[in-house]
Amino acid sequence: MGATELGWNCCRTLLEIGQQVVGIFSIPQQFKISWSPTPVTNVQYRSFADLADEHSIPLIDVTGKMAEYREHLRELRPDIIIVVGWYYMLPRSLRELAPLGAAGLHASLLPKYRGGAPLVWATINGETRTGVSFFYFADGVDDGDLIGQESFEIALEDDIADLVQKASRASVDLMKQFVPLLANGTAPRLKQDHTQATVVPQRKPEDGLIDWQACSARQAYDWIRAQSRPYPGAFTFLGPEKVTIWKAGLHQGENRCSLPAGAIVEDTPEGFGVCCADGQVLSVKEIGLADGELITGAEFQARQASRPAANQWGKFDVEEKPSGLAHA
């Protein structure tokens, strides 16, 4: 069961190491989910049609509640259900159709960061390490017994795309190492320490709004890199205009700013600066405008300088947003 690039990679890996994939369940790129009143878009979507066609594997698109697909799953008679890049809870009534149950990947070192968007949250929170966990599914959210884990560094220069790649490599390693052990009945089964669990919520595009009044320069930097491509991006407003910040940088050494948080100041040739709540300046290197245009920080700086003097070097802010600009 998968609907992402990562899920596709893991499915391919299973085939490459000689496992028999008897069926693939996937989810369309736009789909309904309980926490959103409108359909959401899977920004990491990848179709499994090519794998299914190449290996003559039945492919089922899930567009309703999981329980509705019980008969489809029963007919496939799986030994185990592998779940990677999935967005729905898998009820016990389906898990019990496979003698070995269901196992899946979660992009954190469980029991930390159970829940949605764990890589994003770990980066927002300034973590320096995270990883991927392969675990048995249970009735709760990401709370089943562990099979194996692999950790990796969150380097200061990493953005979310870098971390997705690291997580993908770790996930493939875990598939290669532990799925054969599941097949021969020798895979580990370790209880999670539930007293150490942390839980994070799902994230929506509008959650990317930058609160300059609350963020230090380092916090703003982490906020931006955690939500960069392929995600919708961290954003702010310059007057009524929505501005998405795709790439930022931290200054080396002291660079104090006496202006209010959110104030735009001149910076280096590669960008401009924004004063943050701790008095430090965040360098902004690439932004996206409301019309979709992408420009460098230096280009934005030049445009600001060409405006009438009264409008030069304004202030990014969290303001009342005009209709149509509420979402990233």
C-alpha positions in Angstrom: 0.0 0.0 0.0 1.6 3.3 -1.1 1.0 6.5 -3.0 4.3 8.3 -3.0 7.7 8.2 -4.6 9.0 6.6 -1.4 6.3 3.9 -1.6 7.2 3.3 -5.2 10.9 2.9 -4.4 10.1 0.4 -1.6 7.7 -1.6 -3.8 10.4 -1.8 -6.5 12.9 -2.9 -3.9 10.7 -5.7 -2.7 10.5 -6.9 -6.3 14.2 -6.6 -6.8 15.0 -8.8 -3.8 12.7 -11.5 -5.0 9.5 -10.9 -2.9 6.2 -11.7 -4.5 4.0 -8.6 -4.5 0.5 -10.0 -5.0 -1.3 -6.7 -5.2 -0.8 -2.9 -4.9 -3.3 -0.5 -3.3 -2.8 3.2 -4.1 -4.5 6.6 -3.6 -5.1 9.2 -6.3 -3.1 12.4 -6.1 -6.1 14.4 -5.0 -8.0 12.7 -2.2 -10.3 13.2 0.8 -9.0 12.8 4.3 -10.7 13.3 7.7 -8.8 16.3 8.9 -9.5 18.5 5.8 -12.9 19.8 4.7 -11.7 19.8 1.1 -9.7 17.4 -0.9 -5.9 17.6 -0.3 -3.0 17.1 -2.8 -0.3 14.6 -2.3 2.8 16.6 -3.2 5.0 13.4 -3.2 2.6 11.4 -5.3 3.8 8.8 -7.8 1.7 6.4 -9.8 2.3 2.7 -9.4 0.8 1.9 -12.8 4.2 1.2 -14.4 5.3 -1.3 -11.7 1.9 -3.0 -11.8 2.0 -3.3 -15.6 5.6 -4.5 -15.8 5.1 -7.2 -13.2 1.4 -8.0 -13.9 0.3 -7.0 -10.4 -3.3 -6.1 -9.7 -3.6 -2.3 -8.9 -6.5 -1.0 -6.8 -7.1 2.7 -6.4 -8.6 3.5 -3.0 -11.2 6.2 -3.2 -13.5 5.2 -0.3 -13.2 4.0 3.2 -10.5 1.3 3.8 -13.1 -1.2 5.1 -14.8 -1.1 1.7 -11.8 -2.9 0.2 -11.8 -5.9 2.5 -12.9 -8.3 -0.2 -10.3 -7.0 -2.7 -7.6 -7.7 0.0 -9.0 -11.1 1.0 -8.9 -12.3 -2.6 -5.2 -11.5 -2.8 -4.3 -13.7 0.2 -1.3 -11.8 1.3 1.1 -13.1 3.9 1.9 -9.6 5.1 0.8 -6.1 4.2 3.6 -3.6 3.7 2.5 0.1 4.0 4.8 2.9 2.8 3.6 6.5 1.9 0.0 5.9 3.0 -2.6 8.3 4.4 -5.4 6.2 5.9 -5.6 4.2 9.0 -5.6 0.5 8.3 -8.3 -1.2 10.4 -7.7 -4.4 12.3 -10.3 -6.2 10.2 -8.0 -5.7 7.2 -4.7 -6.3 9.0 -6.0 -9.7 10.2 -6.5 -10.9 6.6 -2.7 -11.3 6.4 -1.2 -14.0 8.8 1.8 -11.7 9.6 -0.4 -8.6 9.9 0.8 -5.2 8.5 4.1 -3.4 8.8 5.1 0.0 7.6 7.6 2.8 7.6 7.4 6.1 9.6 10.0 8.9 9.1 11.0 9.3 12.7 12.8 7.3 15.4 9.7 6.0 17.1 8.3 6.6 19.7 9.3 10.2 18.9 7.3 12.1 16.4 4.3 9.9 16.0 1.7 11.4 13.7 1.8 13.6 10.6 4.8 15.2 8.7 7.5 13.9 11.1 10.4 15.1 9.0 8.9 18.6 8.8 8.3 18.8 12.5 11.7 17.5 13.4 13.3 20.2 11.3 11.0 22.9 12.6 12.0 21.9 16.1 15.7 22.1 15.4 16.5 18.5 15.8 20.0 17.4 14.6 19.1 13.7 14.1 16.1 11.7 13.0 15.5 8.5 11.1 13.1 5.9 9.8 11.3 3.2 11.8 10.0 -0.1 10.3 7.2 -1.3 12.7 4.2 -3.5 13.0 0.8 -1.8 12.7 -1.4 -1.8 15.8 -4.7 -0.1 16.7 -3.2 3.3 17.5 -1.1 5.9 15.5 2.5 4.7 14.9 2.5 2.8 18.2 3.1 -0.8 17.1 6.2 -2.9 17.9 9.4 -2.0 16.2 11.1 -4.2 13.7 14.1 -2.0 12.9 15.3 1.6 12.7 18.0 3.6 10.8 19.0 7.1 11.9 20.6 10.0 9.9 21.8 13.5 10.5 19.7 16.7 9.9 22.6 18.9 8.8 22.3 22.6 9.2 22.3 23.1 5.4 19.6 20.4 4.7 16.2 21.4 3.5 13.2 19.1 3.5 14.0 17.7 0.0 17.5 16.6 1.3 15.8 14.9 4.3 13.3 13.1 2.1 16.2 11.7 0.1 17.9 10.6 3.3 14.7 9.0 4.5 14.2 7.2 1.2 17.7 5.7 1.3 17.1 4.5 4.9 13.7 3.1 4.0 15.1 1.0 1.1 17.9 -0.3 3.5 15.3 -1.3 6.0 13.2 -3.1 3.3 16.2 -5.1 2.1 17.3 -6.0 5.7 14.1 -6.9 7.4 11.5 -8.1 4.9 13.4 -11.3 4.2 13.5 -11.8 8.0 9.7 -11.3 8.2 9.3 -13.9 5.5 11.3 -16.5 7.4 9.9 -15.7 10.8 13.1 -14.3 12.4 12.3 -10.5 12.3 12.7 -8.6 15.7 9.7 -7.4 17.6 10.5 -4.8 20.2 7.9 -2.9 22.3 8.0 0.9 22.0 8.6 2.8 25.2 5.2 4.6 25.2 6.4 6.9 28.1 8.8 8.5 25.7 6.3 9.1 22.9 5.7 12.5 21.3 2.8 13.1 18.9 2.7 15.8 16.2 -0.4 16.8 14.1 -0.9 16.8 10.4 0.1 20.0 8.5 -1.9 22.0 6.0 -0.5 24.6 3.5 -1.9 27.5 5.6 0.2 26.3 8.5 3.3 27.7 6.7 2.6 31.3 7.8 5.8 32.8 9.3 5.3 34.5 12.7 8.2 37.0 12.7 7.2 38.3 16.1 7.8 34.9 17.7 10.7 33.4 15.7 14.4 33.9 16.2 16.5 33.9 13.1 17.4 30.3 13.6 13.7 29.3 14.2 12.7 31.2 11.0 15.4 29.5 9.1 14.3 26.0 10.3 10.7 26.9 9.6 11.5 27.9 6.0 13.8 24.9 5.1 11.3 22.5 6.7 8.5 23.5 4.3 10.4 24.2 1.1 9.9 22.1 -2.1 8.3 19.7 -2.6 6.0 21.2 0.1 3.9 24.3 -0.4 6.4 26.6 1.3 6.6 29.0 4.3 5.0 32.3 3.5 4.5 35.9 4.7 2.8 39.1 3.5 4.2 42.4 2.3 1.2 44.6 2.6 -1.5 42.7 0.8 0.9 40.6 -1.3 1.6 37.0 -0.3 5.4 36.1 -0.5 6.6 32.5 -0.2 10.2 32.2 1.0 11.8 29.1 -0.5 15.4 29.6 0.6 17.0 31.5 3.4 20.4 31.5 5.2 21.9 32.3 8.6 24.5 35.0 9.1 27.8 34.1 10.5 28.6 36.0 13.7 26.7 38.9 15.2 24.4 41.0 12.9 22.0 42.8 15.2 19.0 44.6 13.9 17.3 47.4 15.9 14.2 47.5 13.7 10.9 45.7 14.5 10.6 42.0 13.8 9.6 41.5 10.1 11.4 44.6 8.9 13.2 44.2 5.6 16.8 45.5 5.5 19.5 45.5 2.9 21.8 42.6 3.0 24.3 40.8 0.8 24.3 40.7 -3.0 22.7 37.2 -2.9 19.7 38.3 -0.9 18.1 40.7 1.6 17.6 40.5 5.3 14.6 40.3 7.6 14.8 41.3 11.3 13.7 38.5 13.6 12.4 38.4 17.2 15.8 37.9 18.7 17.3 40.9 16.9 19.2 38.8 14.4 18.9 39.1 10.6 17.7 36.2 8.5 19.1 36.3 4.9 16.4 35.6 2.2 17.8 34.1 -1.0 14.8 32.9 -3.0 11.2 33.9 -2.9 8.0 33.2 -4.8 5.5 36.0 -5.6 1.7 35.7 -5.5 1.6 35.4 -9.3 3.9 32.3 -9.2 7.0 34.2 -10.3 10.3 32.9 -8.7 13.0 35.5 -8.0 16.2 35.7 -6.1 16.6 37.8 -3.0 18.9 40.1 -4.9 16.2 40.6 -7.6 13.6 41.3 -4.9 16.0 43.8 -3.3 16.5 45.6 -6.6 12.7 45.9 -7.2 12.2 47.2 -3.7 14.9 49.9 -4.2 13.1 51.1 -7.4 9.9 51.8 -5.6 9.0 55.3 -4.4 10.9 56.2 -1.3 7.8 56.0 0.9 7.4 52.3 0.0 11.0 51.2 0.2 12.1 48.5 2.6 8.8 47.7 4.1 7.8 45.1 6.6 6.8 41.5 6.3 3.9 40.8 8.6 1.1 38.5 9.7 -1.8 40.6 8.7 -5.5 40.3 7.8 -5.3 38.5 4.5 -7.5 39.6 1.5 -9.8 37.0 0.0 -8.0 34.4 -2.1 -4.7 34.6 -0.2 -5.5 32.5 2.8 -3.7 29.4 1.6 -0.2 28.6 0.4 
